[in-house]
Each structure stands twice: as structure tokens, then as C-alpha cells.
């Protein structure tokens, strides 16, 4: 991808709380199942069937210059996410 991915303090706390790895956040950003623009931010969702109790991972990020700043990340606990 060529851009640096930085994790905000809030996103780091969520990742620690839910046991989300930086590799899973990167995979979600680089190869999402679903992408949605939310104003200045982009929300991406990717399924990890063997992790996060079977819930897909949602990552919200913003582009800041040449970097990607992860705003938050959490398991999406909704049944219908597609």
C-alpha cells in the first residue's frame, strides 16, 4: 500500500480491549469485504470467521496526508452487516 498506518489512542484502547491485532487491522484496510464513506472517514469491514467470536471486524480510518490514521476498531456485533 505504501502508506503508513497509524493507530489513534482510542483505536489502540479498543484493540487492546477486544484483542484485535495490528495485522488484522491492516488486512481489513487493505482487503475489506465492505467499504463505506462516512464524511472524512472511511469504514471498512472484514470477516474473520475464526476470531472475534465470529463477528466481522470494523475499522474506521481517515487519510492524513500520506498516512492512514485508524480512528477506531471493534468487532461489529450486528447480524446483518452486508
N, C-alpha and C positions, 0 to 999 in steps of 0.2 A: 504494500500500500504506500510506503514511503513517508507517511506522516507519523509523527509521534503521538501516542495515545497517553494522555494524562488523566489521572483519576482525581476527582474533587474529594475534599474531605468527607462530604456527605456520602458520595458513592463508595468511598473506602469503608465507611462505617456500615453501610448496607451490605457490602461484600463480605465483611467480617461476620456480621450478624447471620447471614444466610449461607455462609461457607462457599461463596462464589469465587472462582479462581480468575486471575487476570487473563489466563489463556482462554477461558470461556467467554469473557467479555470481548476479547479481541476477535474470537471466532464469530460471535454474534454480530459485531460491527462489520466484519469483512464478508461474511456469508449469511445474511439474515434470511429467515423464511418469510418475514413480513416487514415492510418499511412504511412508516407514516410520518409525514412532516407535521410538526407541532410548533408553528411560529418559527422562531430562530433555531429551534431544536429539532432533532430527528429521533424518532423512537423506532427501535428495531427489536424484533422478537425472533428467537430461535429455540427450537425444541431440543432438549437433551433428555431423552426418554429414561436414561438410567440415573439421572441426577435431579436434585431439587424436588423430590417427591413426585416426579413425573410432570411437574409444571414447566411450561416454557419459560425461558429467561428473557426478561425485558430490559433493554439498556436504552437510556435516553442520553444523547450527547449533542454537543454544539461544536461547530468548527470555529476555531480562534486562530486566524492567520493560517499557518500551515499545520497547526496541531488540531487534534480532536480531544475535547475535554469531556469526559464522562460525567454527567450530572447526577445520575442515579442508576442503580441496577438492582433488580429484585425478581424473584420467581412470580410470574403472572398467575395469580390464583383465580382465574376465570375459566369456566368450562369452554365457552365458545370464543376463541381468540383468532380464528382465521376469517 
